[in-house]
């Protein structure tokens, strides 16, 4: 009796590969001759990038999620503060605003025994914010005063402020200094390496039409596994070009070497200036040098500022000295939501004499390195480009917060596959 041969259990079909074969770090093998000719150097860098991307991501994932989410929330802090804190606003009056010394006295009466550290005028239709911030003594309060009639609108414990806690998480992970600070700055450095290695892994091995489509677009109707990969790979690529600037500006604050390098590049090779010492010799050693007329020096400083600037626009901050030998600094910001173009003026707090500026002076006198350093905060938050750029930074931060989750899911899927 003739027995029919058993049909083969598998059929090799040529010309069919997974639609993700051109994606740099997918677990699908590609044994084409062209891939064999790529060269060992490219394979080494891709392999190194894969190792760095995986393990650095696993190590820092939780920190990245916290920093990204708190940064996304804080991106809209100005708008949310205005919406939920009505005491920030006052009705504009016809008369002039009260002098700074009067504002200080009104605020001090609300918190006896505590010292004023900063007084901020924020324009004609906003209240004056008086800060009582002493880290060593463990308190931080804000008193909001109507600048026209002196009425106290709000006394606030800033340790209970929502955005204060968001910022504390973003900068210190709600941990005491210097522990939280160092964790954040080194996690920022790690995240910079993750971004670079991610771009290397994202880069297609060949720029075919299908490769471009798969690398720049998310396939929404794909399987959950493929959709998760696209959310990590494609959205991560787009967010990287925003977050690389956010990371760099964070490193400028965290490491003096990065700040000095930024200054050197944009100043044309100049060294970052040390803290100004020329004013130290002119600083008073005791309050006995106060003005003979008996006038409060703070009011005289206030008068000089009002002669130079219109405090009904922008923001004017009086930074009071913390000790008897300190100087008084005034910062004038011509805009409400950007800080880079501020003028800094230094005064003797007892004689009201203007002193040589420190590291920073007037914006018009700043060199390229100083201007670059000044722009760090506005670039970091997106304020340098106004609301549209802040929105882009917000969206990029949300994507960044999702990347450790989608990346972990990719790694876990590969791990389970190897076990099987």
C-alpha positions in Angstrom: 0.0 0.0 0.0 1.4 3.4 -1.0 1.7 5.9 1.8 1.7 9.6 0.9 4.6 11.7 2.0 4.0 14.0 5.0 3.6 17.6 4.0 6.4 20.0 5.2 5.6 21.7 8.5 6.8 25.1 7.5 7.1 27.1 4.2 9.7 29.7 3.6 8.2 32.7 1.8 10.6 35.1 0.2 10.2 38.8 0.1 8.3 38.9 3.4 9.9 40.5 6.5 8.4 42.1 9.5 7.3 45.7 8.8 9.7 46.8 11.5 12.8 45.4 10.0 14.3 48.8 9.3 13.8 50.0 12.9 17.2 50.3 14.6 16.7 48.4 17.9 13.8 46.0 17.3 14.4 42.4 18.2 13.8 41.3 14.6 16.9 39.9 12.9 17.8 41.0 9.4 20.2 38.7 7.6 20.4 40.5 4.3 23.8 40.9 2.6 23.6 44.7 2.9 23.4 44.5 6.7 26.5 42.3 6.8 28.5 45.0 5.1 27.6 47.7 7.6 31.0 47.4 9.3 32.0 46.5 12.9 32.3 50.2 14.0 28.6 50.9 13.4 27.6 47.6 15.1 29.8 48.4 18.1 28.3 51.9 18.6 24.8 50.6 18.2 25.4 47.8 20.7 27.0 50.2 23.2 24.1 52.6 22.8 21.7 49.8 23.4 23.4 48.8 26.6 23.6 52.4 27.9 20.0 53.1 26.9 18.7 50.0 28.7 20.6 50.1 32.0 20.7 53.9 32.5 16.9 53.9 31.8 16.3 51.2 34.3 18.4 52.9 36.9 17.0 56.4 36.6 13.4 55.7 35.4 11.6 56.6 38.6 13.5 59.9 39.0 12.9 60.8 35.3 9.2 60.2 35.7 9.0 62.5 38.8 11.1 65.2 37.4 9.3 65.2 34.0 5.8 65.2 35.6 6.6 68.0 38.0 8.3 70.0 35.2 5.2 69.6 33.1 2.9 70.9 35.8 5.2 73.8 36.6 5.3 74.9 33.0 1.9 76.5 33.4 2.5 77.8 36.9 2.0 81.5 35.9 -1.5 80.8 34.4 -2.6 78.4 37.1 -1.5 80.8 39.8 -3.4 83.6 38.3 -6.5 81.5 37.9 -6.6 80.1 41.5 -5.1 82.9 43.5 -7.3 86.1 43.2 -5.2 88.0 45.8 -2.5 88.3 43.1 -4.6 91.1 41.5 -5.7 94.6 42.7 -7.7 97.4 41.1 -5.5 100.1 39.6 -5.8 103.4 41.4 -5.0 106.9 40.2 -2.5 107.7 42.9 1.1 106.4 43.1 2.1 103.2 44.7 3.2 103.2 48.4 6.9 103.5 49.0 8.8 100.3 49.7 9.5 101.0 53.3 5.8 101.4 54.0 5.1 98.1 52.3 7.8 96.4 54.4 6.4 97.8 57.6 2.8 96.6 56.8 4.1 93.1 56.0 6.3 92.9 59.1 3.4 93.7 61.3 1.7 90.5 60.1 4.7 88.2 61.1 6.4 89.7 64.2 9.9 88.4 64.7 10.4 87.4 61.1 12.7 89.1 58.6 11.8 90.4 55.1 14.0 89.0 52.4 12.4 90.2 49.2 9.8 92.7 48.1 8.3 92.3 44.6 6.2 94.8 42.6 4.5 93.1 39.7 2.8 95.9 37.9 0.0 98.3 38.3 -2.8 95.7 38.6 -1.1 93.2 40.9 -0.5 93.0 44.6 3.0 93.4 46.1 4.5 90.1 47.3 6.7 90.4 50.4 8.8 87.3 51.1 10.0 86.1 54.5 12.4 83.3 53.5 15.0 82.0 56.0 16.2 78.5 55.3 18.4 78.3 58.4 15.4 79.2 60.6 13.1 77.0 58.6 10.3 79.3 57.5 9.0 80.8 54.2 6.0 83.1 54.2 4.5 85.4 51.6 2.4 88.5 52.5 0.4 90.1 49.6 -0.3 93.8 50.0 -2.3 96.2 48.0 0.3 98.7 46.7 -2.2 101.6 46.7 -4.0 101.5 50.1 -1.7 99.1 52.1 -4.5 96.5 52.7 -3.2 93.0 53.5 -4.8 90.6 51.0 -3.2 87.3 52.0 -0.6 85.8 54.4 0.6 82.5 53.1 2.8 79.7 54.4 4.7 78.7 51.3 5.6 75.3 52.7 1.9 74.4 52.1 1.8 76.0 48.6 1.0 73.5 45.8 3.5 74.9 43.3 6.1 75.2 46.0 5.8 71.5 46.6 5.9 70.8 42.9 9.1 72.8 42.5 10.6 71.0 45.5 9.9 67.7 43.9 11.3 68.9 40.6 14.5 70.2 42.1 15.1 68.0 45.2 12.7 65.0 45.0 11.2 66.2 48.3 14.5 65.2 50.0 16.7 67.4 52.1 19.7 69.1 50.6 22.3 68.3 49.5 21.0 64.7 48.9 18.1 65.6 46.7 20.1 68.1 44.8 22.8 65.7 43.8 20.4 63.0 42.9 18.7 65.4 40.5 21.8 66.8 38.8 23.3 63.3 38.2 20.0 61.9 37.0 19.9 64.9 34.6 23.3 63.9 33.3 22.2 60.3 32.9 19.1 61.4 31.1 21.2 63.4 28.6 23.1 60.1 27.8 19.8 58.3 27.5 18.7 60.9 24.9 21.8 60.6 22.8 21.8 56.8 22.9 18.1 56.8 22.1 18.7 58.8 18.9 21.5 56.4 17.9 19.1 53.5 18.3 16.3 55.3 16.6 18.4 56.0 13.5 17.3 53.7 10.6 19.9 51.4 9.1 18.7 52.5 5.7 16.6 55.5 4.6 14.0 53.7 2.5 10.5 54.9 2.1 9.1 52.4 4.6 11.9 53.1 7.1 11.0 56.8 7.0 7.3 56.1 7.5 8.0 53.7 10.4 10.5 56.0 12.1 8.4 59.2 12.0 4.9 58.0 12.5 2.9 56.0 15.1 0.8 53.1 13.8 -2.3 53.6 15.9 -4.1 50.5 14.6 -1.2 48.1 15.4 -1.1 45.5 18.1 -0.5 46.7 21.7 3.1 45.6 21.6 3.8 47.4 18.4 1.9 50.5 19.5 3.8 50.6 22.7 7.1 50.4 20.7 6.0 53.3 18.4 5.0 55.4 21.4 8.5 54.9 22.9 10.5 55.1 19.7 8.7 57.8 17.6 7.4 60.1 20.4 10.7 59.7 22.2 12.5 60.9 19.1 10.4 64.0 18.8 10.6 64.8 22.5 14.4 64.4 22.5 14.9 67.5 20.4 13.1 69.6 23.0 14.4 67.8 26.1 18.0 68.1 25.1 17.8 71.9 25.7 16.0 71.3 28.9 18.7 68.9 30.1 21.5 71.2 29.1 20.2 74.2 30.9 19.7 71.9 34.0 23.3 70.9 33.8 24.4 74.5 33.6 22.8 75.0 37.0 24.1 71.7 38.4 27.7 71.8 37.4 30.0 74.9 37.4 32.1 73.3 34.7 29.1 73.3 32.3 28.2 76.9 33.2 31.8 78.0 32.7 31.9 76.2 29.3 28.7 77.8 28.2 30.1 81.2 29.1 33.4 80.5 27.4 31.7 79.5 24.1 29.2 82.4 23.9 31.7 85.1 25.2 34.3 84.2 22.6 36.7 82.5 24.9 36.4 84.6 28.1 36.6 83.1 31.5 33.5 83.1 33.7 33.9 86.0 36.1 34.4 85.4 39.8 32.0 87.0 42.3 32.6 90.7 42.3 34.9 91.8 45.1 35.3 95.5 44.3 32.1 96.4 46.1 33.2 94.6 49.3 35.5 97.5 50.3 32.7 100.0 50.0 30.2 97.9 52.0 29.2 99.4 55.4 30.4 97.7 58.5 27.7 99.0 60.8 24.3 100.8 60.5 25.9 103.9 62.0 26.8 105.0 58.5 23.1 105.5 57.8 22.0 108.7 56.0 22.3 111.8 58.2 18.9 113.1 57.1 17.1 110.3 58.9 15.4 109.3 55.7 15.0 105.5 55.2 17.7 104.5 52.7 15.3 101.9 51.3 13.0 104.8 50.2 15.9 106.6 48.6 16.8 103.5 46.7 13.2 103.1 45.7 13.2 106.7 44.4 16.3 106.0 42.3 14.7 102.9 40.8 11.4 104.8 40.0 13.5 107.5 38.2 15.1 104.8 36.0 12.2 102.5 35.5 8.4 102.5 35.3 7.5 100.0 38.1 3.9 99.9 36.8 5.2 97.6 34.1 7.2 94.4 34.4 8.5 93.3 37.8 10.7 95.0 40.3 12.4 93.0 43.1 14.2 94.5 46.1 16.5 91.8 47.6 17.3 92.9 51.1 20.6 92.0 52.7 20.7 89.1 55.1 23.3 90.6 57.4 24.7 93.9 58.4 27.5 93.8 55.9 25.4 92.7 52.9 24.4 94.9 49.9 20.9 95.5 48.6 20.2 94.3 45.0 17.3 95.5 42.8 16.3 93.4 39.8 14.0 95.0 37.2 12.3 92.6 34.7 10.7 94.5 31.8 8.4 91.5 31.2 6.1 89.5 33.5 6.9 86.0 32.2 10.5 86.2 31.0 13.6 86.9 33.1 16.6 86.9 30.8 16.6 90.6 30.0 16.6 91.9 33.6 18.7 94.8 34.9 20.6 94.2 38.2 21.6 97.2 40.4 23.5 97.0 43.7 23.1 99.6 46.5 24.6 100.3 49.9 21.6 99.6 52.2 22.6 102.4 54.7 23.6 105.3 52.4 21.6 104.3 49.3 24.7 104.8 47.2 24.9 102.7 44.0 27.8 100.3 44.0 29.6 98.5 41.2 27.6 95.6 39.8 28.5 92.1 40.6 28.6 89.3 38.1 25.5 90.7 36.5 24.6 94.3 35.8 22.4 95.9 33.1 21.3 93.7 30.3 22.4 96.1 27.7 26.0 95.8 29.0 26.0 92.0 29.1 28.3 90.1 26.8 27.4 87.0 24.9 28.4 84.6 27.8 26.3 86.5 30.3 23.3 86.6 28.0 23.5 82.9 27.5 23.7 82.3 31.2 20.7 84.6 31.8 18.6 82.7 29.2 19.0 79.4 31.0 15.8 79.6 33.0 13.7 80.9 30.2 15.0 78.2 27.8 14.5 75.5 30.5 10.8 76.4 31.0 10.1 77.4 27.4 9.3 81.0 28.4 11.9 82.2 25.9 9.4 81.6 23.1 6.3 82.6 25.0 3.2 80.5 25.5 3.6 78.3 22.3 7.1 77.1 23.3 6.0 76.5 26.9 3.2 74.3 25.5 5.7 72.4 23.5 7.9 71.9 26.6 4.8 70.8 28.5 4.0 68.1 25.9 7.6 67.0 25.6 7.8 66.6 29.4 4.6 64.4 29.4 6.1 62.2 26.7 9.3 62.0 28.7 7.4 60.9 31.8 5.9 58.0 29.7 9.2 56.8 28.2 10.5 54.8 31.3 7.1 53.0 31.3 7.0 52.1 27.6 10.7 51.3 27.7 10.3 49.0 30.6 7.4 47.2 28.8 9.7 46.7 25.7 12.5 45.3 27.9 10.1 43.0 29.8 8.6 41.7 26.6 12.1 40.8 25.3 13.0 39.2 28.6 9.9 36.9 28.6 10.6 36.0 25.0 14.2 34.9 25.9 12.9 32.8 28.8 10.5 31.0 26.5 
